[in-house]
């Protein structure tokens, strides 16, 4: 139960981190959003851009996490086999689990990016072009 609580807290913190990053991206790219809207981009286009970007950000985090996890598992198995003098301890990585983790990280990233994507898509082109940092 304790592990699930820690995992849940980690997911929430990761989601908040992605959301914060995406809000910053919206603020930093306000003029770009204004230009895109002024040349014909629709709200759904802007939404899709930021929504996909946040999912990609989550997936990159998932790839890094999987790499660290697999590296630690293989490293600890190697150290354990050296200590025991035999290959009793082996790290088995399930492809289904890796693919599931990648899809889940994309899902968490996408969900965390919904509010920033909505904010970006609702920007008025005139206000966005007038925006000065």
C-alpha positions as CSV (number, residue, x, y, z in Angstrom):
1,X,0.0,0.0,0.0
2,X,2.8,2.4,0.9
3,X,4.4,1.8,-2.5
4,X,1.2,2.7,-4.3
5,X,0.9,5.9,-2.2
6,X,4.4,6.9,-3.2
7,X,3.8,6.1,-6.8
8,X,0.6,8.2,-6.8
9,X,2.3,11.1,-5.3
10,X,5.1,10.8,-7.9
11,X,2.5,10.8,-10.7
12,X,0.8,13.9,-9.3
13,X,4.2,15.7,-8.9
14,X,5.3,14.7,-12.4
15,X,1.9,15.9,-13.8
16,X,2.2,19.3,-12.0
17,X,5.8,19.6,-13.3
18,X,4.6,19.0,-16.9
19,X,1.7,21.4,-16.4
20,X,4.0,24.1,-15.1
21,X,6.4,23.6,-18.0
22,X,3.5,23.9,-20.5
23,X,2.2,27.0,-18.9
24,X,5.7,28.5,-19.2
25,X,5.8,27.5,-22.9
26,X,2.4,29.2,-23.5
27,X,3.7,32.4,-21.9
28,X,7.0,32.3,-23.8
29,X,5.3,31.6,-27.1
30,X,2.4,34.0,-26.8
31,X,3.6,36.0,-29.8
32,X,4.0,32.9,-31.9
33,X,0.5,31.8,-31.0
34,X,-0.7,35.2,-32.1
35,X,1.1,34.9,-35.4
36,X,-0.2,31.4,-36.0
37,X,-3.8,32.6,-35.3
38,X,-3.4,35.7,-37.5
39,X,-2.4,33.5,-40.5
40,X,-5.3,31.2,-40.0
41,X,-4.6,28.6,-37.3
42,X,-7.8,27.6,-35.5
43,X,-8.2,27.1,-31.8
44,X,-8.2,23.3,-32.2
45,X,-4.9,23.5,-34.1
46,X,-3.3,25.5,-31.2
47,X,-4.8,23.1,-28.7
48,X,-3.6,20.0,-30.6
49,X,-0.1,21.5,-30.8
50,X,0.3,22.1,-27.0
51,X,-1.6,18.9,-26.1
52,X,0.7,16.7,-28.3
53,X,3.8,18.6,-27.0
54,X,2.8,17.9,-23.4
55,X,2.2,14.2,-24.2
56,X,5.6,14.0,-25.8
57,X,7.2,15.6,-22.8
58,X,5.6,12.9,-20.6
59,X,6.9,10.2,-22.9
60,X,10.4,11.6,-22.9
61,X,10.2,11.4,-19.1
62,X,9.0,7.9,-19.3
63,X,11.9,6.9,-21.6
64,X,14.4,8.4,-19.2
65,X,12.7,6.6,-16.3
66,X,12.6,3.3,-18.1
67,X,16.3,3.7,-19.0
68,X,17.2,4.4,-15.4
69,X,15.1,1.6,-14.1
70,X,16.4,-1.0,-16.5
71,X,20.0,0.2,-15.8
72,X,19.5,-0.1,-12.1
73,X,17.8,-3.6,-12.4
74,X,20.6,-4.9,-14.6
75,X,23.3,-3.4,-12.5
76,X,21.9,-4.7,-9.2
77,X,21.5,-8.2,-10.8
78,X,25.1,-8.1,-12.0
79,X,26.3,-7.1,-8.5
80,X,24.2,-9.8,-6.9
81,X,25.5,-12.4,-9.3
82,X,29.1,-11.4,-8.5
83,X,28.4,-11.6,-4.8
84,X,26.8,-15.1,-5.1
85,X,29.2,-16.4,-7.7
86,X,26.4,-17.6,-9.9
87,X,23.7,-16.3,-12.2
88,X,20.8,-16.9,-9.7
89,X,19.7,-13.3,-9.8
90,X,18.6,-12.0,-13.2
91,X,16.8,-8.9,-14.2
92,X,13.9,-9.8,-16.6
93,X,12.3,-6.8,-18.4
94,X,8.8,-7.4,-19.8
95,X,8.3,-5.7,-23.2
96,X,4.6,-5.4,-22.4
97,X,5.4,-3.5,-19.2
98,X,7.8,-1.2,-21.0
99,X,5.3,-0.4,-23.7
100,X,2.6,0.1,-21.0
101,X,4.8,2.5,-19.1
102,X,5.5,4.5,-22.2
103,X,1.8,4.8,-23.1
104,X,0.9,5.7,-19.5
105,X,3.6,8.4,-19.4
106,X,2.2,9.8,-22.6
107,X,-1.3,9.7,-21.1
108,X,-0.2,11.5,-17.9
109,X,1.7,14.1,-19.9
110,X,-1.3,14.7,-22.2
111,X,-3.7,15.0,-19.2
112,X,-1.4,17.5,-17.5
113,X,-1.2,19.5,-20.7
114,X,-5.0,20.0,-21.1
115,X,-5.4,23.2,-19.2
116,X,-2.3,25.0,-20.7
117,X,-3.4,23.9,-24.2
118,X,-6.9,25.3,-23.5
119,X,-5.4,28.6,-22.3
120,X,-3.2,28.7,-25.4
121,X,-6.1,28.0,-27.8
122,X,-8.3,30.7,-26.2
123,X,-5.7,33.5,-26.7
124,X,-6.9,36.4,-28.8
125,X,-4.6,37.0,-31.8
126,X,-4.7,40.8,-31.2
127,X,-3.8,40.5,-27.5
128,X,-1.2,37.8,-28.2
129,X,0.6,40.0,-30.8
130,X,0.4,43.0,-28.5
131,X,2.0,40.9,-25.6
132,X,5.4,42.1,-24.5
133,X,7.7,40.2,-22.1
